[in-house]
Amino acid sequence: MTSAQLPFQLGDKSLGQLDCLVDGTSVAARSGKRFDVVDPGSGKVWASCPDCSDDDVDAAVQSCHKTFLEYSKWTPRRRSQTLSKWHHLITDAREDLARILVHETGKPLAEAYGEIDYALTFTWWFVGEAERAHGSSIVSAIPGRRAITIKQPIGVAAALIPWNFPIALSLRKIAAALAAGCTMVVKPSPETPVTVLAVAQLALRAGFPPGALNVLTTSLDGTPKVAEALCLHPLVKKVTFTGSTRVGKIITGLCARNLKKATLELGGNCPFIVFDDASLEQTMGQLMALKWRHAGQACISSNRLYVQRGIHDRFVDELVKQTSKLKVGHGMTEGTTMGPVTTPRSLDKAEDMAKDALEKGAKTVLGTGKRMDSAKSNGGNFMEPTIMTGVTDDMIMSQDEIFAPLLGVSVFDSEDEVVTRANNTSMGLASYVFTKDVDRLWRMFEKLEAGMIGLNTGNSSSSEAPFGGIKESGVGKESGKDVAIDEFLVTKNGTLTVEGHW
């Protein structure tokens, strides 16, 4: 299927290019094989991309390495200026990118626009960061000696991108790497390859040299071998991965063989804690946006909702009332406020979780906990938003990441109790606390075991703040001042001794 045969119109038809991008050229897989891209809202195939294997990896990495030898010598200002051109080209392509996003992820058009706007904050941030990666001069304890540090790009980087926010998560990684002076090979998710190919084409158009940004697409079956080949390639010096903790541990093991630097943003089991004194209106607004965005498919989504007993019943009533207003449908249908889940396997997992909870005593107060039948879904991966009460910590939905429009409500009595329950997980990505007691906010900030804490907010992600978890939710940070670009830099120390004293 070519770009001319897409089921929607693009203002810039070149953004519908469906082949890999290597060394500035569109290429197919060496095997000639392709895989289908499916619209989650209809179940229909709408595109196909090259099904690369490990045989395709070396050429892409070699291209990046060759380009790195020259690109790494660009001045920071030149990199910054080119990033700025890329940022504005992506901005101009917002309408086209949003339509591709809807057909890849299933999210409503309004959410697709929101993701692109959020993604653009990263390209803009790293326009500035490219010129702020400085070394330092250190006064030694030994007379006549100075230590000097410089920062240099680490080399070729590999990025493994998930499907839930393909533009935002790719730009967060790519912009940091290019700002640092690195080149990059990107392997997008099999569900969402076209958006990443489109932004890569725009990077080439912005003036980045061929080979600075290469994209290899592959099917679900081909993903393990391609990812492994990238992680083990001797010319790849850095790997950045966003995905499940299970796969993150595999990536860590592969990188460990050559002591390769890796940044891992992994799974979440995020508690959302509501105290009796919280503002119901403020809390509900934040929860609705956080939980139901992209049908619950966000690593930082509210996974465990804890509501203090004094406000519990009133909170649940309002939650059901507000959630009932959501309109489920195809992302391109006017008025849709929640789309399908992206993959059928997410529905399988959600149904199992709901069944387990019901068998252990939970009650459904909204929805069915089951996928829509074919008559209602029109072939899409749909589930009505489902809310369950009486959820306990021994239920699967309290222990595993949900990634679907399923929400369980648990009641708690004391601050110490909820802190213990919230921290009783191997994950530590994000936590959320709602209370009007400022002393309690500070205590919770200190006590909760997570890399990001939302204090009376359900949105703690921004380009200027470090993004990343602790425990089994990851290693390293993305975005933020200094830390994100440092993930793609090495620091060298030079020591100078001068005869005499100054």
C-alpha positions as CSV (number, residue, x, y, z in Angstrom):
1,M,0.0,0.0,0.0
2,T,1.4,3.4,-1.0
3,S,0.8,6.8,0.6
4,A,-1.6,7.6,-2.3
5,Q,-3.8,4.7,-1.1
6,L,-4.2,5.8,2.5
7,P,-7.8,5.9,3.8
8,F,-7.4,9.6,4.7
9,Q,-6.1,12.7,3.0
10,L,-2.6,14.2,3.8
11,G,-1.8,17.7,3.0
12,D,1.8,16.6,2.5
13,K,1.7,13.2,0.8
14,S,5.4,12.6,1.5
15,L,4.5,12.1,5.1
16,G,2.7,8.9,4.1
17,Q,6.0,7.3,3.1
18,L,5.9,3.7,4.4
19,D,9.4,2.4,3.9
20,C,12.3,2.5,6.3
21,L,14.6,5.5,6.3
22,V,18.4,4.7,6.2
23,D,21.1,7.2,5.2
24,G,18.5,9.6,3.9
25,T,16.9,7.0,1.5
26,S,13.7,5.1,1.7
27,V,14.5,1.4,1.7
28,A,12.7,-1.9,2.1
29,A,13.7,-4.8,4.3
30,R,16.4,-7.0,2.8
31,S,14.0,-9.9,2.9
32,G,11.4,-8.0,1.0
33,K,8.8,-8.9,3.6
34,R,6.2,-6.4,5.0
35,F,3.8,-6.3,7.9
36,D,0.3,-4.8,8.2
37,V,-0.6,-1.7,10.2
38,V,-4.1,-2.0,11.6
39,D,-6.5,0.8,12.6
40,P,-7.6,-0.1,16.2
41,G,-10.9,1.7,15.7
42,S,-12.0,-0.5,12.8
43,G,-9.8,-3.6,12.8
44,K,-8.9,-2.8,9.2
45,V,-5.4,-2.8,7.6
46,W,-4.6,0.6,6.3
47,A,-0.8,0.5,5.6
48,S,2.1,-1.9,5.4
49,C,5.8,-1.3,6.3
50,P,9.0,-3.3,5.9
51,D,9.4,-6.2,8.2
52,C,13.1,-5.8,9.0
53,S,15.2,-8.5,10.7
54,D,18.6,-8.5,12.4
55,D,20.1,-8.6,8.8
56,D,19.0,-5.0,8.3
57,V,20.5,-3.6,11.5
58,D,24.2,-3.3,10.5
59,A,23.6,-1.1,7.5
60,A,21.5,1.3,9.5
61,V,24.1,1.5,12.4
62,Q,27.0,1.8,10.0
63,S,25.3,4.7,8.3
64,C,24.7,6.4,11.7
65,H,28.3,5.9,12.7
66,K,29.7,7.3,9.5
67,T,27.5,10.4,9.9
68,F,28.3,10.7,13.6
69,L,32.0,11.2,12.8
70,E,31.0,14.5,11.0
71,Y,27.8,15.5,12.8
72,S,29.5,15.3,16.3
73,K,31.8,18.1,15.1
74,W,28.9,20.5,14.4
75,T,28.8,23.4,16.7
76,P,26.1,23.4,19.3
77,R,24.6,26.5,17.7
78,R,24.3,24.7,14.3
79,R,22.6,21.7,16.0
80,S,20.3,24.1,17.8
81,Q,19.3,26.0,14.6
82,T,18.6,22.7,12.8
83,L,16.5,21.5,15.7
84,S,14.5,24.7,15.5
85,K,13.8,24.2,11.8
86,W,12.7,20.6,12.6
87,H,10.5,21.9,15.4
88,H,8.7,24.3,13.0
89,L,8.3,21.7,10.3
90,I,6.6,19.3,12.8
91,T,4.4,22.2,13.9
92,D,3.4,22.9,10.3
93,A,2.6,19.2,9.8
94,R,0.4,18.9,12.9
95,E,-2.8,18.2,10.9
96,D,-1.3,15.3,8.9
97,L,0.5,13.8,11.9
98,A,-2.7,13.9,14.0
99,R,-4.6,11.9,11.4
100,I,-1.8,9.3,11.1
101,L,-1.8,9.1,14.9
102,V,-5.5,8.4,15.2
103,H,-5.3,5.5,12.7
104,E,-2.2,4.0,14.4
105,T,-3.1,4.4,18.1
106,G,-6.9,4.7,18.0
107,K,-6.9,7.8,20.2
108,P,-9.4,10.6,19.5
109,L,-8.4,13.4,17.1
110,A,-8.3,15.9,20.0
111,E,-6.0,13.7,22.0
112,A,-3.8,13.3,18.9
113,Y,-3.4,17.1,18.6
114,G,-2.6,17.1,22.3
115,E,0.1,14.6,21.9
116,I,1.7,16.5,19.1
117,D,1.6,19.8,21.1
118,Y,3.1,18.0,24.1
119,A,5.8,16.4,21.8
120,L,6.7,19.8,20.4
121,T,7.7,21.0,23.9
122,F,10.6,18.6,23.8
123,T,12.0,19.7,20.4
124,W,11.7,23.3,21.6
125,W,13.4,22.5,24.9
126,F,16.3,20.8,23.3
127,V,16.8,23.7,20.9
128,G,18.1,25.5,24.0
129,E,19.7,22.6,25.7
130,A,22.0,22.0,22.7
131,E,24.0,25.1,23.7
132,R,23.9,24.5,27.4
133,A,25.9,21.2,27.7
134,H,29.0,22.7,29.3
135,G,32.0,21.4,31.1
136,S,33.7,23.1,34.0
137,S,36.9,24.2,35.6
138,I,37.8,22.9,39.0
139,V,40.4,24.4,41.4
140,S,42.5,21.5,42.7
141,A,43.6,21.0,46.3
142,I,47.2,20.7,44.9
143,P,48.9,24.1,44.2
144,G,49.4,24.9,40.5
145,R,46.9,22.3,39.3
146,R,43.5,22.7,37.6
147,A,41.0,20.0,36.6
148,I,39.0,20.7,33.4
149,T,35.9,18.7,32.3
150,I,34.5,18.6,28.8
151,K,31.3,16.9,27.6
152,Q,31.2,15.0,24.2
153,P,28.5,13.1,22.4
154,I,28.6,9.4,23.3
155,G,28.2,8.1,19.7
156,V,25.4,6.2,17.9
157,A,22.3,5.7,20.0
158,A,19.4,3.3,19.5
159,A,15.9,4.1,20.6
160,L,13.1,1.5,21.1
161,I,9.8,3.3,21.0
162,P,6.4,2.1,22.3
163,W,3.0,2.5,20.7
164,N,1.0,4.5,23.2
165,F,2.6,7.9,22.5
166,P,4.8,7.4,19.5
167,I,5.4,11.0,18.6
168,A,5.9,12.3,22.1
169,L,8.2,9.5,23.2
170,S,10.2,9.5,19.9
171,L,10.8,13.2,20.0
172,R,11.8,13.2,23.6
173,K,14.5,10.7,22.8
174,I,15.5,11.9,19.3
175,A,15.7,15.6,20.2
176,A,18.0,14.9,23.2
177,A,20.3,12.7,21.1
178,L,20.6,15.2,18.2
179,A,21.0,18.1,20.6
180,A,23.9,16.3,22.2
181,G,25.6,15.6,18.9
182,C,24.7,11.9,18.7
183,T,23.1,10.1,15.7
184,M,20.3,7.6,16.3
185,V,18.6,4.5,14.9
186,V,15.0,4.3,15.9
187,K,12.9,1.1,16.0
188,P,9.3,2.2,16.4
189,S,6.6,-0.2,17.6
190,P,4.9,-2.4,15.0
191,E,1.6,-0.7,15.8
192,T,2.8,2.8,15.2
193,P,5.6,3.0,12.6
194,V,4.2,5.6,10.2
195,T,4.3,8.6,12.6
196,V,8.0,8.0,13.4
197,L,8.8,7.7,9.7
198,A,7.0,11.0,9.1
199,V,8.9,12.9,11.7
200,A,12.2,11.4,10.5
201,Q,11.5,12.6,7.0
202,L,10.9,16.1,8.4
203,A,14.3,15.9,10.2
204,L,16.0,15.2,6.9
205,R,14.1,18.1,5.4
206,A,15.2,20.4,8.3
207,G,18.8,19.9,7.4
208,F,20.1,17.0,9.5
209,P,22.6,15.0,7.5
210,P,21.6,11.7,5.9
211,G,22.3,9.0,8.5
212,A,21.8,11.3,11.5
213,L,18.4,9.7,12.1
214,N,17.6,6.2,10.7
215,V,14.3,4.3,11.2
216,L,13.9,0.6,11.0
217,T,10.4,-0.8,11.1
218,T,9.6,-4.4,12.0
219,S,6.7,-6.7,12.9
220,L,5.8,-7.9,16.4
221,D,7.5,-11.2,15.6
222,G,10.6,-9.4,14.2
223,T,11.0,-7.0,17.1
224,P,13.0,-9.2,19.5
225,K,15.8,-9.9,17.0
226,V,16.0,-6.4,15.7
227,A,16.1,-5.0,19.3
228,E,18.7,-7.5,20.3
229,A,20.9,-6.7,17.3
230,L,20.7,-3.0,18.1
231,C,21.6,-3.5,21.7
232,L,24.6,-5.8,20.9
233,H,26.0,-3.9,18.0
234,P,29.5,-2.7,18.9
235,L,29.0,0.7,17.3
236,V,25.8,1.4,19.3
237,K,27.0,3.2,22.4
238,K,23.7,4.0,24.1
239,V,20.2,2.5,24.2
240,T,17.1,4.2,25.3
241,F,13.9,2.2,25.8
242,T,10.4,2.9,26.9
243,G,8.2,-0.2,27.6
244,S,7.4,-2.9,30.1
245,T,9.6,-3.8,33.1
246,R,9.8,-7.4,31.7
247,V,11.3,-6.3,28.4
248,G,13.4,-3.6,30.2
249,K,15.1,-6.4,32.2
250,I,15.9,-8.1,28.9
251,I,17.3,-4.9,27.4
252,T,19.4,-4.4,30.5
253,G,20.9,-7.9,30.2
254,L,21.8,-7.3,26.6
255,C,23.4,-3.9,27.3
256,A,25.3,-5.4,30.2
257,R,27.3,-7.7,28.0
258,N,29.2,-4.7,26.7
259,L,28.6,-2.4,29.7
260,K,26.5,-0.2,27.3
261,K,24.8,2.8,28.7
262,A,21.0,2.5,28.8
263,T,18.1,4.7,29.8
264,L,15.0,2.7,30.7
265,E,11.5,4.2,31.3
266,L,9.5,1.1,32.4
267,G,6.1,0.1,33.7
268,G,4.0,1.8,36.4
269,N,1.5,0.9,39.1
270,C,0.7,4.4,40.0
271,P,-1.4,5.2,43.1
272,F,-3.8,8.1,43.1
273,I,-4.5,9.0,46.7
274,V,-7.5,11.2,47.7
275,F,-7.8,12.5,51.3
276,D,-11.0,13.6,52.9
277,D,-10.0,17.3,52.7
278,A,-9.3,17.3,49.0
279,S,-11.2,19.5,46.6
280,L,-13.6,17.2,44.9
281,E,-13.9,19.4,41.8
282,Q,-10.1,19.8,41.4
283,T,-9.4,16.1,42.1
284,M,-12.1,14.8,39.8
285,G,-10.9,17.0,36.9
286,Q,-7.4,15.8,37.3
287,L,-8.4,12.1,37.6
288,M,-10.7,12.2,34.6
289,A,-7.9,13.6,32.3
290,L,-5.3,11.2,33.7
291,K,-7.2,7.9,33.8
292,W,-9.3,8.0,30.6
293,R,-6.7,9.6,28.3
294,H,-5.9,7.2,25.5
295,A,-8.4,4.7,27.1
296,G,-6.1,4.3,30.1
297,Q,-3.0,3.4,28.1
298,A,-0.4,5.5,29.7
299,C,2.4,4.3,32.0
300,I,1.8,7.2,34.4
301,S,-2.0,6.7,34.4
302,S,-3.9,6.2,37.7
303,N,-3.6,2.4,38.3
304,R,-4.7,2.2,41.9
305,L,-7.3,4.7,43.2
306,Y,-7.3,5.1,47.0
307,V,-10.1,7.2,48.5
308,Q,-10.3,8.0,52.2
309,R,-13.4,6.6,53.8
310,G,-15.0,10.0,54.7
311,I,-15.3,11.1,51.1
312,H,-15.4,7.7,49.4
313,D,-19.1,7.3,48.6
314,R,-19.5,10.9,47.4
315,F,-16.4,10.6,45.3
316,V,-17.5,7.4,43.6
317,D,-20.9,8.8,42.8
318,E,-19.3,11.8,41.1
319,L,-16.7,9.6,39.3
320,V,-19.5,7.5,37.9
321,K,-21.4,10.6,36.9
322,Q,-18.5,12.2,35.1
323,T,-17.2,9.0,33.4
324,S,-20.7,8.2,32.1
325,K,-20.4,11.3,29.9
326,L,-17.5,9.8,27.9
327,K,-18.4,9.0,24.3
328,V,-16.6,5.9,23.0
329,G,-16.0,5.6,19.3
330,H,-13.5,5.8,16.4
331,G,-11.0,8.6,16.9
332,M,-12.0,10.4,13.7
333,T,-15.7,10.4,14.7
334,E,-16.8,13.9,15.8
335,G,-17.6,14.0,19.5
336,T,-15.6,11.0,20.4
337,T,-13.8,11.5,23.8
338,M,-12.4,7.9,24.3
339,G,-11.2,5.6,21.6
340,P,-10.3,1.9,21.5
341,V,-7.4,0.3,23.1
342,T,-4.6,-0.2,20.6
343,T,-4.1,-3.9,20.7
344,P,-6.5,-6.8,21.3
345,R,-4.1,-8.3,23.9
346,S,-4.8,-5.3,26.1
347,L,-8.5,-6.3,26.1
348,D,-7.6,-9.8,27.0
349,K,-5.6,-8.6,30.0
350,A,-8.3,-6.2,31.2
351,E,-11.0,-8.8,31.0
352,D,-8.9,-11.2,33.1
353,M,-8.3,-8.5,35.7
354,A,-12.0,-7.6,35.9
355,K,-13.0,-11.2,36.2
356,D,-10.4,-11.8,39.0
357,A,-11.6,-8.7,40.9
358,L,-15.3,-9.8,40.7
359,E,-14.4,-13.3,41.9
360,K,-12.6,-11.8,44.9
361,G,-15.5,-9.5,46.0
362,A,-15.3,-6.3,44.0
363,K,-18.4,-4.7,42.5
364,T,-19.0,-3.1,39.1
365,V,-20.6,0.3,39.4
366,L,-20.1,1.3,35.7
367,G,-19.4,-0.7,32.6
368,T,-19.1,-4.4,32.2
369,G,-15.4,-5.1,32.3
370,K,-15.7,-6.8,29.0
371,R,-15.0,-5.8,25.4
372,M,-17.8,-4.5,23.3
373,D,-19.5,-7.1,21.0
374,S,-18.9,-6.9,17.3
375,A,-22.2,-5.2,16.6
376,K,-21.2,-2.2,18.7
377,S,-17.5,-2.2,18.0
378,N,-17.5,-2.3,14.2
379,G,-14.4,-4.5,14.4
380,G,-12.5,-2.1,16.7
381,N,-10.8,-2.9,20.1
382,F,-13.4,-1.2,22.3
383,M,-14.3,-1.5,25.9
384,E,-16.6,0.8,27.8
385,P,-15.0,2.6,30.7
386,T,-15.4,0.3,33.7
387,I,-15.3,1.3,37.4
388,M,-15.1,-1.2,40.2
389,T,-15.4,-0.6,44.0
390,G,-14.3,-2.8,46.9
391,V,-10.9,-3.4,45.2
392,T,-8.3,-5.0,47.5
393,D,-4.6,-5.3,47.3
394,D,-4.6,-9.0,46.5
395,M,-6.5,-8.5,43.2
396,I,-4.5,-8.6,40.0
397,M,-5.6,-5.1,39.0
398,S,-3.9,-3.8,42.1
399,Q,-0.7,-5.6,41.4
400,D,-0.2,-5.2,37.6
401,E,-0.3,-2.3,35.2
402,I,-3.8,-2.2,33.7
403,F,-3.4,-0.3,30.4
404,A,-7.1,-0.3,29.6
405,P,-10.2,1.7,30.5
406,L,-10.6,-0.2,33.8
407,L,-10.4,1.6,37.2
408,G,-10.7,0.1,40.7
409,V,-11.5,2.1,43.8
410,S,-10.0,1.1,47.2
411,V,-11.0,2.7,50.5
412,F,-8.4,3.7,53.2
413,D,-8.6,5.2,56.7
414,S,-5.2,6.7,57.7
415,E,-2.2,8.3,56.1
416,D,0.2,5.7,57.4
417,E,-2.0,2.9,56.0
418,V,-2.2,4.4,52.5
419,V,1.5,5.1,52.3
420,T,2.3,1.5,53.1
421,R,-0.2,0.2,50.6
422,A,0.9,2.7,47.9
423,N,4.6,1.7,48.3
424,N,3.8,-2.0,48.4
425,T,4.8,-2.6,44.8
426,S,8.0,-3.3,42.8
427,M,7.2,-0.2,40.7
428,G,8.0,3.4,41.4
429,L,7.1,5.5,38.4
430,A,4.6,8.1,39.5
431,S,2.2,8.8,42.5
432,Y,-0.5,11.3,43.0
433,V,-1.7,12.9,46.2
434,F,-4.7,15.2,46.7
435,T,-5.2,17.1,50.0
436,K,-5.4,20.7,51.1
437,D,-3.1,20.0,54.1
438,V,0.2,21.4,53.0
439,D,2.1,19.6,55.7
440,R,0.6,16.3,54.5
441,L,1.6,17.1,50.9
442,W,5.3,17.5,52.0
443,R,5.2,14.3,54.1
444,M,3.7,12.4,51.2
445,F,6.3,13.8,48.8
446,E,9.0,12.5,51.1
447,K,7.4,9.1,51.9
448,L,6.0,7.9,48.5
449,E,8.4,5.7,46.6
450,A,8.2,7.1,43.1
451,G,10.3,9.1,40.7
452,M,7.5,11.6,40.1
453,I,4.9,12.8,42.6
454,G,1.9,14.8,41.5
455,L,0.9,17.1,44.4
456,N,-2.7,18.1,43.7
457,T,-2.1,17.5,40.1
458,G,-2.5,14.5,37.8
459,N,0.0,15.8,35.2
460,S,3.7,15.9,36.4
461,S,5.3,15.5,33.0
462,S,6.9,18.4,31.2
463,S,9.9,19.1,29.1
464,E,11.6,21.2,31.8
465,A,11.3,18.5,34.5
466,P,13.1,15.2,34.7
467,F,10.9,12.2,33.7
468,G,11.7,8.8,35.1
469,G,11.0,6.3,37.8
470,I,12.8,4.4,40.6
471,K,12.7,0.8,41.7
472,E,11.6,-1.5,38.8
473,S,10.1,1.5,36.9
474,G,13.4,2.4,35.3
475,V,16.9,3.8,35.3
476,G,17.9,7.3,34.1
477,K,15.9,10.4,33.2
478,E,14.4,11.9,30.1
479,S,13.7,15.6,29.6
480,G,14.6,18.2,32.2
481,K,17.5,20.6,32.7
482,D,20.9,19.0,32.2
483,V,20.0,15.4,33.1
484,A,18.3,14.4,29.8
485,I,21.0,15.6,27.5
486,D,23.7,14.2,29.8
487,E,22.2,10.7,29.1
488,F,23.8,11.1,25.6
489,L,27.1,12.6,26.7
490,V,30.4,11.4,28.2
491,T,32.4,13.6,30.5
492,K,36.2,13.8,30.2
493,N,38.5,15.1,32.9
494,G,41.7,16.8,31.9
495,T,44.2,17.7,34.6
496,L,46.7,20.6,34.0
497,T,49.8,21.3,36.1
498,V,51.6,24.6,35.7
499,E,55.1,25.3,37.0
500,G,55.0,27.8,39.7
501,H,51.9,29.3,41.4
502,W,49.2,31.6,40.0
